[in-house]
Amino acid sequence: MMRQANTSHNLTADIPSNYSRLIARELDLTAKQLPCLLRGTGLGVAQFLSEDSLLTATQQVQILRNALALSGQPEFGLRLGKRLTPATHGAMGFAASSSPNLLSALRAIHTFLPTRASVIELHLLQVEEHLECMLNFKVSLDNDIQRCLADAIVKALLEFGEFIVGRPLHEAEVCFVHPAPAYHAIYSNYLSGQIRFGCDHLKLRLPMTLCLEPNASANHENYQFALQQCESMIAQLQSHKPSYQIRLKKMMLSRPPGTLSEDEAAASLFVSKRTMARKLKAEHSGFRQIRDEILSQQAASYLCDSKLSIEAIAVLMNYHDSANFRRAFKRWFGQPPEKFRLNAKSQIKHSTDLGS
């Protein structure tokens, strides 16, 4: 189902580049061959290979179009989807794969998909004894790209399901909008269940009994912790204010903590560093102020909501050593992380005692 292009999605760099690096891997490209994949995107090879880089929807679609041409295989979307294992989806994938069951996993994907690919929507609807997972693209796509993305996304969802249930989902029903392509006979090599073409909506239909089967790999503590992290990201990403602060926060939250440089941020916003600084100053903010705000919130969350050691948190926060992390933390909160954690626990205990 085609929709009008959303200009804000096309210009906002919020899609992690690791998906496109998987495309390059599937094509078995060397570094010297990468310019062919990046043709028409305005991206350099060094920028593309950076673990922290983000792409706009326009760049992502162009890379996919180039990949289809380079592969010479219209079924490329199915091959790509096979590479999209739960581990490739960051915190969202971590939350989903540690969920109690497939229903909880799909709810996590529905809620946190904007942190990975804001141009795709997943809606869940229970119809009698089945769960219908409806997929929609928020940007305009030509038929080849739409089919390629549909193939990849459905395969990725089935990867989650098979990871959680521990077997192929033979009970599944896959409904594609596109008509049966020339390669329709090989779909069964990639997708389990019944496959239909030329449907009104792109969707995956699953029995509720299957969705409620317990996840053998479920981990309650990991699941709750991942949910808290994703919810924190969503709360800060969901804003309709077209401010530079919000756009900068969105970029920072989509990358590993503290890894976005001021030069990279300005380039992603298509302005000079001086212009970005002026825009932020007009909003009574600044690059370092925003970075410290996000880093301090993430650090406090790790300390309060997990049992991770200070050293482990320093690693997660991308500090070279715990001493640097401790100095930064004391600058943010006026106390070392150990004392902050102790005080937080005392406050929780005090609140519990008052409530009892």
Contacts in CASP RR format, 6 or more apart in sequence:
PFRMAT RR
TARGET T0000
AUTHOR 0000-0000-0000
METHOD contacts of the structure
MODEL  1
MMRQANTSHNLTADIPSNYSRLIARELDLTAKQLPCLLRGTGLGVAQFLS
EDSLLTATQQVQILRNALALSGQPEFGLRLGKRLTPATHGAMGFAASSSP
NLLSALRAIHTFLPTRASVIELHLLQVEEHLECMLNFKVSLDNDIQRCLA
DAIVKALLEFGEFIVGRPLHEAEVCFVHPAPAYHAIYSNYLSGQIRFGCD
HLKLRLPMTLCLEPNASANHENYQFALQQCESMIAQLQSHKPSYQIRLKK
MMLSRPPGTLSEDEAAASLFVSKRTMARKLKAEHSGFRQIRDEILSQQAA
SYLCDSKLSIEAIAVLMNYHDSANFRRAFKRWFGQPPEKFRLNAKSQIKH
STDLGS
1 136 0 8 1.000
1 137 0 8 1.000
1 177 0 8 1.000
1 200 0 8 1.000
1 201 0 8 1.000
1 202 0 8 1.000
2 137 0 8 1.000
2 140 0 8 1.000
2 141 0 8 1.000
2 146 0 8 1.000
3 136 0 8 1.000
3 137 0 8 1.000
3 138 0 8 1.000
3 139 0 8 1.000
3 140 0 8 1.000
4 140 0 8 1.000
5 139 0 8 1.000
5 140 0 8 1.000
6 57 0 8 1.000
6 119 0 8 1.000
6 138 0 8 1.000
6 139 0 8 1.000
9 56 0 8 1.000
9 57 0 8 1.000
9 118 0 8 1.000
9 119 0 8 1.000
9 138 0 8 1.000
9 139 0 8 1.000
10 56 0 8 1.000
10 57 0 8 1.000
10 58 0 8 1.000
10 139 0 8 1.000
11 56 0 8 1.000
11 58 0 8 1.000
11 270 0 8 1.000
12 56 0 8 1.000
12 57 0 8 1.000
12 118 0 8 1.000
12 247 0 8 1.000
12 250 0 8 1.000
13 54 0 8 1.000
13 55 0 8 1.000
13 56 0 8 1.000
13 59 0 8 1.000
13 251 0 8 1.000
13 268 0 8 1.000
14 54 0 8 1.000
14 56 0 8 1.000
14 118 0 8 1.000
14 250 0 8 1.000
14 251 0 8 1.000
14 254 0 8 1.000
15 54 0 8 1.000
15 55 0 8 1.000
15 56 0 8 1.000
15 57 0 8 1.000
15 59 0 8 1.000
15 60 0 8 1.000
15 116 0 8 1.000
15 117 0 8 1.000
15 118 0 8 1.000
15 119 0 8 1.000
16 54 0 8 1.000
16 55 0 8 1.000
16 90 0 8 1.000
16 116 0 8 1.000
16 254 0 8 1.000
17 48 0 8 1.000
17 50 0 8 1.000
17 51 0 8 1.000
17 53 0 8 1.000
17 54 0 8 1.000
17 55 0 8 1.000
18 51 0 8 1.000
18 88 0 8 1.000
19 60 0 8 1.000
19 84 0 8 1.000
19 88 0 8 1.000
19 117 0 8 1.000
20 37 0 8 1.000
20 48 0 8 1.000
20 55 0 8 1.000
20 60 0 8 1.000
20 63 0 8 1.000
21 48 0 8 1.000
21 49 0 8 1.000
22 80 0 8 1.000
22 83 0 8 1.000
22 84 0 8 1.000
22 88 0 8 1.000
23 37 0 8 1.000
23 63 0 8 1.000
23 64 0 8 1.000
23 67 0 8 1.000
23 80 0 8 1.000
24 34 0 8 1.000
24 37 0 8 1.000
25 83 0 8 1.000
26 67 0 8 1.000
26 71 0 8 1.000
26 76 0 8 1.000
26 79 0 8 1.000
26 80 0 8 1.000
26 83 0 8 1.000
27 37 0 8 1.000
27 67 0 8 1.000
27 70 0 8 1.000
27 71 0 8 1.000
29 36 0 8 1.000
29 37 0 8 1.000
29 70 0 8 1.000
31 45 0 8 1.000
31 49 0 8 1.000
34 45 0 8 1.000
34 48 0 8 1.000
34 49 0 8 1.000
35 44 0 8 1.000
35 45 0 8 1.000
36 66 0 8 1.000
36 70 0 8 1.000
37 63 0 8 1.000
37 66 0 8 1.000
37 67 0 8 1.000
37 70 0 8 1.000
38 44 0 8 1.000
38 45 0 8 1.000
38 48 0 8 1.000
38 63 0 8 1.000
38 66 0 8 1.000
39 62 0 8 1.000
39 66 0 8 1.000
40 62 0 8 1.000
40 66 0 8 1.000
41 55 0 8 1.000
41 58 0 8 1.000
41 59 0 8 1.000
41 62 0 8 1.000
41 63 0 8 1.000
42 59 0 8 1.000
43 53 0 8 1.000
43 55 0 8 1.000
43 59 0 8 1.000
47 53 0 8 1.000
50 264 0 8 1.000
51 256 0 8 1.000
51 259 0 8 1.000
52 255 0 8 1.000
52 256 0 8 1.000
52 259 0 8 1.000
52 260 0 8 1.000
52 264 0 8 1.000
53 264 0 8 1.000
54 251 0 8 1.000
54 254 0 8 1.000
54 255 0 8 1.000
54 268 0 8 1.000
55 63 0 8 1.000
57 119 0 8 1.000
57 139 0 8 1.000
60 119 0 8 1.000
61 139 0 8 1.000
61 141 0 8 1.000
61 145 0 8 1.000
64 145 0 8 1.000
64 148 0 8 1.000
64 149 0 8 1.000
65 144 0 8 1.000
65 145 0 8 1.000
67 76 0 8 1.000
67 80 0 8 1.000
68 74 0 8 1.000
68 76 0 8 1.000
68 144 0 8 1.000
68 145 0 8 1.000
68 148 0 8 1.000
71 79 0 8 1.000
73 79 0 8 1.000
74 144 0 8 1.000
74 147 0 8 1.000
74 148 0 8 1.000
74 181 0 8 1.000
74 182 0 8 1.000
74 183 0 8 1.000
75 151 0 8 1.000
75 181 0 8 1.000
75 183 0 8 1.000
75 186 0 8 1.000
76 148 0 8 1.000
77 148 0 8 1.000
77 149 0 8 1.000
77 151 0 8 1.000
77 152 0 8 1.000
77 155 0 8 1.000
78 151 0 8 1.000
78 152 0 8 1.000
78 155 0 8 1.000
78 186 0 8 1.000
78 187 0 8 1.000
78 189 0 8 1.000
78 190 0 8 1.000
78 191 0 8 1.000
79 190 0 8 1.000
80 148 0 8 1.000
80 151 0 8 1.000
80 152 0 8 1.000
80 155 0 8 1.000
81 151 0 8 1.000
81 152 0 8 1.000
81 153 0 8 1.000
81 155 0 8 1.000
81 156 0 8 1.000
81 159 0 8 1.000
81 190 0 8 1.000
82 155 0 8 1.000
82 159 0 8 1.000
82 190 0 8 1.000
84 152 0 8 1.000
84 155 0 8 1.000
84 156 0 8 1.000
84 159 0 8 1.000
85 159 0 8 1.000
85 163 0 8 1.000
86 93 0 8 1.000
86 94 0 8 1.000
86 96 0 8 1.000
86 97 0 8 1.000
86 159 0 8 1.000
86 160 0 8 1.000
86 163 0 8 1.000
87 93 0 8 1.000
87 97 0 8 1.000
89 96 0 8 1.000
89 116 0 8 1.000
90 116 0 8 1.000
91 112 0 8 1.000
91 115 0 8 1.000
91 226 0 8 1.000
91 229 0 8 1.000
91 230 0 8 1.000
91 233 0 8 1.000
92 108 0 8 1.000
92 109 0 8 1.000
92 112 0 8 1.000
92 113 0 8 1.000
92 115 0 8 1.000
92 116 0 8 1.000
92 230 0 8 1.000
93 108 0 8 1.000
93 109 0 8 1.000
93 160 0 8 1.000
93 226 0 8 1.000
94 222 0 8 1.000
94 226 0 8 1.000
95 105 0 8 1.000
95 108 0 8 1.000
95 112 0 8 1.000
95 223 0 8 1.000
95 226 0 8 1.000
95 227 0 8 1.000
95 229 0 8 1.000
95 230 0 8 1.000
96 105 0 8 1.000
96 106 0 8 1.000
96 108 0 8 1.000
96 109 0 8 1.000
96 160 0 8 1.000
97 105 0 8 1.000
97 160 0 8 1.000
97 163 0 8 1.000
97 164 0 8 1.000
97 217 0 8 1.000
98 215 0 8 1.000
98 217 0 8 1.000
98 218 0 8 1.000
98 219 0 8 1.000
98 222 0 8 1.000
98 223 0 8 1.000
98 226 0 8 1.000
99 105 0 8 1.000
99 108 0 8 1.000
99 164 0 8 1.000
99 215 0 8 1.000
99 218 0 8 1.000
99 223 0 8 1.000
100 214 0 8 1.000
100 215 0 8 1.000
100 218 0 8 1.000
100 220 0 8 1.000
100 223 0 8 1.000
101 164 0 8 1.000
101 211 0 8 1.000
101 212 0 8 1.000
101 213 0 8 1.000
101 214 0 8 1.000
101 215 0 8 1.000
101 218 0 8 1.000
102 160 0 8 1.000
102 161 0 8 1.000
102 164 0 8 1.000
102 165 0 8 1.000
102 206 0 8 1.000
102 210 0 8 1.000
102 211 0 8 1.000
102 212 0 8 1.000
102 213 0 8 1.000
102 215 0 8 1.000
103 131 0 8 1.000
103 208 0 8 1.000
103 211 0 8 1.000
103 212 0 8 1.000
104 223 0 8 1.000
105 160 0 8 1.000
105 161 0 8 1.000
105 164 0 8 1.000
105 215 0 8 1.000
106 122 0 8 1.000
106 124 0 8 1.000
106 131 0 8 1.000
106 133 0 8 1.000
106 157 0 8 1.000
106 160 0 8 1.000
106 211 0 8 1.000
107 124 0 8 1.000
108 227 0 8 1.000
108 230 0 8 1.000
109 122 0 8 1.000
109 157 0 8 1.000
109 160 0 8 1.000
110 122 0 8 1.000
110 123 0 8 1.000
110 124 0 8 1.000
111 230 0 8 1.000
111 234 0 8 1.000
112 230 0 8 1.000
112 233 0 8 1.000
112 234 0 8 1.000
113 120 0 8 1.000
113 121 0 8 1.000
113 122 0 8 1.000
114 234 0 8 1.000
114 237 0 8 1.000
114 238 0 8 1.000
115 230 0 8 1.000
115 233 0 8 1.000
115 234 0 8 1.000
115 237 0 8 1.000
115 253 0 8 1.000
115 254 0 8 1.000
118 138 0 8 1.000
119 137 0 8 1.000
119 138 0 8 1.000
119 139 0 8 1.000
120 135 0 8 1.000
120 136 0 8 1.000
120 137 0 8 1.000
120 138 0 8 1.000
120 149 0 8 1.000
120 153 0 8 1.000
121 135 0 8 1.000
121 136 0 8 1.000
121 137 0 8 1.000
121 138 0 8 1.000
122 133 0 8 1.000
122 134 0 8 1.000
122 135 0 8 1.000
123 133 0 8 1.000
123 134 0 8 1.000
123 135 0 8 1.000
123 136 0 8 1.000
124 131 0 8 1.000
124 132 0 8 1.000
124 133 0 8 1.000
124 134 0 8 1.000
125 131 0 8 1.000
125 132 0 8 1.000
125 134 0 8 1.000
126 132 0 8 1.000
126 208 0 8 1.000
129 207 0 8 1.000
129 208 0 8 1.000
129 209 0 8 1.000
130 205 0 8 1.000
130 206 0 8 1.000
130 207 0 8 1.000
130 208 0 8 1.000
131 205 0 8 1.000
131 206 0 8 1.000
131 207 0 8 1.000
131 208 0 8 1.000
131 211 0 8 1.000
132 203 0 8 1.000
132 204 0 8 1.000
132 205 0 8 1.000
133 157 0 8 1.000
133 203 0 8 1.000
133 204 0 8 1.000
133 205 0 8 1.000
133 206 0 8 1.000
134 201 0 8 1.000
134 202 0 8 1.000
134 203 0 8 1.000
135 150 0 8 1.000
135 153 0 8 1.000
135 154 0 8 1.000
135 201 0 8 1.000
135 202 0 8 1.000
135 203 0 8 1.000
135 204 0 8 1.000
136 202 0 8 1.000
137 146 0 8 1.000
137 149 0 8 1.000
141 149 0 8 1.000
143 178 0 8 1.000
146 177 0 8 1.000
146 178 0 8 1.000
147 176 0 8 1.000
147 178 0 8 1.000
147 181 0 8 1.000
150 176 0 8 1.000
150 177 0 8 1.000
150 178 0 8 1.000
150 202 0 8 1.000
151 190 0 8 1.000
154 174 0 8 1.000
154 176 0 8 1.000
154 191 0 8 1.000
154 202 0 8 1.000
154 204 0 8 1.000
155 190 0 8 1.000
155 191 0 8 1.000
157 204 0 8 1.000
158 169 0 8 1.000
158 172 0 8 1.000
158 174 0 8 1.000
158 191 0 8 1.000
158 192 0 8 1.000
158 204 0 8 1.000
161 169 0 8 1.000
162 168 0 8 1.000
162 169 0 8 1.000
162 192 0 8 1.000
163 217 0 8 1.000
164 213 0 8 1.000
164 215 0 8 1.000
164 217 0 8 1.000
165 210 0 8 1.000
165 213 0 8 1.000
165 215 0 8 1.000
166 216 0 8 1.000
168 192 0 8 1.000
168 193 0 8 1.000
169 192 0 8 1.000
169 193 0 8 1.000
169 206 0 8 1.000
169 210 0 8 1.000
170 192 0 8 1.000
170 193 0 8 1.000
171 193 0 8 1.000
171 206 0 8 1.000
171 207 0 8 1.000
171 210 0 8 1.000
172 191 0 8 1.000
172 192 0 8 1.000
172 193 0 8 1.000
172 194 0 8 1.000
172 204 0 8 1.000
172 205 0 8 1.000
172 206 0 8 1.000
172 210 0 8 1.000
173 193 0 8 1.000
173 194 0 8 1.000
173 196 0 8 1.000
173 204 0 8 1.000
173 205 0 8 1.000
173 206 0 8 1.000
174 191 0 8 1.000
174 193 0 8 1.000
174 194 0 8 1.000
174 195 0 8 1.000
174 196 0 8 1.000
174 203 0 8 1.000
174 204 0 8 1.000
174 205 0 8 1.000
175 196 0 8 1.000
175 199 0 8 1.000
175 201 0 8 1.000
175 202 0 8 1.000
175 203 0 8 1.000
175 204 0 8 1.000
175 205 0 8 1.000
176 195 0 8 1.000
176 196 0 8 1.000
176 197 0 8 1.000
176 198 0 8 1.000
176 199 0 8 1.000
176 202 0 8 1.000
177 198 0 8 1.000
177 199 0 8 1.000
177 200 0 8 1.000
177 201 0 8 1.000
177 202 0 8 1.000
178 197 0 8 1.000
178 198 0 8 1.000
179 197 0 8 1.000
179 198 0 8 1.000
180 197 0 8 1.000
180 198 0 8 1.000
181 197 0 8 1.000
184 195 0 8 1.000
184 197 0 8 1.000
187 195 0 8 1.000
188 195 0 8 1.000
225 305 0 8 1.000
225 306 0 8 1.000
228 301 0 8 1.000
228 305 0 8 1.000
229 301 0 8 1.000
232 297 0 8 1.000
232 298 0 8 1.000
232 301 0 8 1.000
233 253 0 8 1.000
236 249 0 8 1.000
236 250 0 8 1.000
236 253 0 8 1.000
236 294 0 8 1.000
237 249 0 8 1.000
237 250 0 8 1.000
237 253 0 8 1.000
239 246 0 8 1.000
243 283 0 8 1.000
244 269 0 8 1.000
244 276 0 8 1.000
244 279 0 8 1.000
244 280 0 8 1.000
244 283 0 8 1.000
244 285 0 8 1.000
245 280 0 8 1.000
245 283 0 8 1.000
245 285 0 8 1.000
245 290 0 8 1.000
247 269 0 8 1.000
248 265 0 8 1.000
248 269 0 8 1.000
248 276 0 8 1.000
248 280 0 8 1.000
248 287 0 8 1.000
248 290 0 8 1.000
249 290 0 8 1.000
249 294 0 8 1.000
251 260 0 8 1.000
251 265 0 8 1.000
251 268 0 8 1.000
252 258 0 8 1.000
252 260 0 8 1.000
252 290 0 8 1.000
252 291 0 8 1.000
252 294 0 8 1.000
253 294 0 8 1.000
256 318 0 8 1.000
257 294 0 8 1.000
257 295 0 8 1.000
257 298 0 8 1.000
257 316 0 8 1.000
257 317 0 8 1.000
257 318 0 8 1.000
258 291 0 8 1.000
258 294 0 8 1.000
258 295 0 8 1.000
258 317 0 8 1.000
258 318 0 8 1.000
259 318 0 8 1.000
260 291 0 8 1.000
262 273 0 8 1.000
262 276 0 8 1.000
262 287 0 8 1.000
263 273 0 8 1.000
265 276 0 8 1.000
265 287 0 8 1.000
266 272 0 8 1.000
266 273 0 8 1.000
266 275 0 8 1.000
266 276 0 8 1.000
269 276 0 8 1.000
271 279 0 8 1.000
276 287 0 8 1.000
277 286 0 8 1.000
277 287 0 8 1.000
280 286 0 8 1.000
280 287 0 8 1.000
280 290 0 8 1.000
292 332 0 8 1.000
295 317 0 8 1.000
295 328 0 8 1.000
295 332 0 8 1.000
296 329 0 8 1.000
296 332 0 8 1.000
296 333 0 8 1.000
298 317 0 8 1.000
299 313 0 8 1.000
299 317 0 8 1.000
299 325 0 8 1.000
299 329 0 8 1.000
299 332 0 8 1.000
299 337 0 8 1.000
300 333 0 8 1.000
300 340 0 8 1.000
302 308 0 8 1.000
302 313 0 8 1.000
302 316 0 8 1.000
302 317 0 8 1.000
303 313 0 8 1.000
303 337 0 8 1.000
303 340 0 8 1.000
303 341 0 8 1.000
303 344 0 8 1.000
304 341 0 8 1.000
304 344 0 8 1.000
306 313 0 8 1.000
308 316 0 8 1.000
310 322 0 8 1.000
310 325 0 8 1.000
310 326 0 8 1.000
310 337 0 8 1.000
310 338 0 8 1.000
311 322 0 8 1.000
313 325 0 8 1.000
313 337 0 8 1.000
314 321 0 8 1.000
314 322 0 8 1.000
314 324 0 8 1.000
314 325 0 8 1.000
314 326 0 8 1.000
317 325 0 8 1.000
319 325 0 8 1.000
319 328 0 8 1.000
325 337 0 8 1.000
326 336 0 8 1.000
326 337 0 8 1.000
329 336 0 8 1.000
329 337 0 8 1.000
329 340 0 8 1.000
330 336 0 8 1.000
333 340 0 8 1.000
335 343 0 8 1.000
END
